């Protein structure tokens, strides 16, 4: 297991009463230890990058303070001076009952190195929270801490509790909405002990391997692929000593967690704590930066939202999820869409359109500019006629008139894009030249600048010395300044997978065509892993028919929830209908559902959204349904191929009116008429539904009776058409 340091565990206290006397502590890793945010992190530490105009680390510290942590040790290596200077000048340097202490190192290149150094400083005196400074959460730690302490009293080897939450990956891309790889975790459902962890599965094999002893030693095991690792860990002091004992431990998950899970000598155990209604997520790549930013704007992270963190006097929340500073200068003809943020001192010109975007402070945006799904940081100048879609634009950037940023573009600090220049999709542009050798994120998992050269060059940029860019103007058009980094061979897939831009439709189509429809069942050593992740052995037999029916019902409930989540993302993120159809189709294949199941689930999601949208009367509820039906009728019609499937939608609506959406009961005939007018339901489907209902019990004919006038009108219209044909 590598070199070990003798006697390293001597400082670990085993006295629960002594541990209880210590204040709750946390270790916050300020280094990203990853190359995924380059070139930006060559000039500024990841934790100081703005997340909806607030440094990432502020979200993490604000949550730790609210969760009862009293003492935080912030470890920083690359760009350590920037982190220390920021914290010393911020509110965090003078908070009562909440101390923030920095620990600096210029030699640590991994989380393992960081934790070994912290152990040597002897500053941790009991259980502690381990977290990185790019994590956003609003969960309460009370229950997770209590579970951890209770387990420790019974079993001294229970040294770590990992926070997880449900998040089913896309069956097309096999990655989460945060852009992370599909994660497989085997958990004992009774004890919550973690038994297996794999985030680098080889999908080409069509199966994953589990040790037979894992199954033999545990009477019940569930293999999950629908959990998200929140990267919030509650640890005992032994965790630090284990890193010191074993110099092979560098990566927290790949080395430490996996190492403990296969180590049958020491017997240390890791457990999980699942959160449900709370929020917790880590910014691992540009896609998760985009996703978490949208979640913040949509207030899933409350109370950690801009108007609360900045103060309601500085930021006002308006209709349609718009956040605006008090001194924004906005042209009367400018059009602001939904879910946007505009920072202090920003000026926006005539006929400019902005939607689903964040605009920082002191930005100047000209006339006839279009900004969609983008993140504009501070002091940015965007001249007339520019177009930006799904891009990140760092501080001090200048876009000259007519410049175009295609989806996925990253412009690092102070770049200048020339007039009319089109920056190609997924380009990364910087004033710093691209390293001549590609850095592997496997090898530099925790190193933004292992040699310190990145920080040296950024110091030059922030001081009086600027790089010689006289030969780079042609790369970014007339008047342009900066280098366009090339995408290394084999890395293009990672660019669009981890980008702030939606995954291109052609890529999704290709992934679907390449996908094996028989992937739903994985076989390993005579054991079958079902699509729901439950491990079953041959000895289980086929089960009873009742069990099969119950499983089928459970699968449909899960499927319906997944479709609803997909539909709501499409609504809030302005996803194109064709892309939404692909995602629902992928869910259909994943759950082995029929097209009619998709139609019913989409209709349910549409009507539920109408009910949950603001309304003060039945007429406003009807208007909500009409607006949603108009916008998404193509999506629904994509899964209604015949009369029988349309009848199923009517039956689904009856069920909703009786159970989950009773507000619609009084509007049943009006909504039925609406669906007919929108050409979602055909006349034949409605009349056949009415005919089939005639022989039903009276209790089952409530909505038929309410719709008698409409049904009669349809029948008369049908008879008139027949007479005209004769």
Secondary structure, DSSP 8 states (H G I E B T S, - for coil): -----TTGGGG----HHHHHHS--EEEEE-----STTTTGGGTS-GGGSEETTEEHHHHHHHHHHHTT--EEEEEE-TTHHHHHHHHHHSGGGG-TT-EEEEEE-SS--SHHHHHHHHHHHT---S-EEEEETTEEE---SHHHHHHHHHHHHH-TTEEEEEEEEE----TTT-B-TTS-B--EEEE-TTT-BEEEEESS--GGGSS----HHHHHH-S--EEESSEEEEEEEEE-THHHHHHHH-TT--SIIIIIIHHHHH-TTT--EEEEEEESSS-EEE--SHHHHHHHHHHHHTTTTTTSSHHHHH-TTTEEEEGGGEEEETT-EE-TT-EE-SSEEE-TT-EE-TT-EEES-EE-SS-EE-SS-EEES-EE-SS-EE-TT-EEES-EE-TT-EE-TT-EE-TT-EE-TT-EE-TT-EE-TT-EEESS---SS---TTTTTT-S-TTSHHHHHHHHHHSS-----TT-GGGGSTT-BSEEE---TT-HHHHHHSSSS---HHHHHHHHHHS-GGGG-EEETTEEE-TT-BEEEGGG-S--HHHHHHHHHHHHHHHHHHHHHHHHHHHHTT--HHHHHHHHHHHHHHHT--HHHHHHHHHHHHHHHHHHS--SSHHHHHHHHHHHHHHHHHHHHTT--SHHHHHHHHHHHHHHHHTT-GGGGGGHHHHHHHHHHTTSS-HHHHHHHHHHHHTS-GGG-HHHHHTHHHHHHHHHHHHHHHHHH-
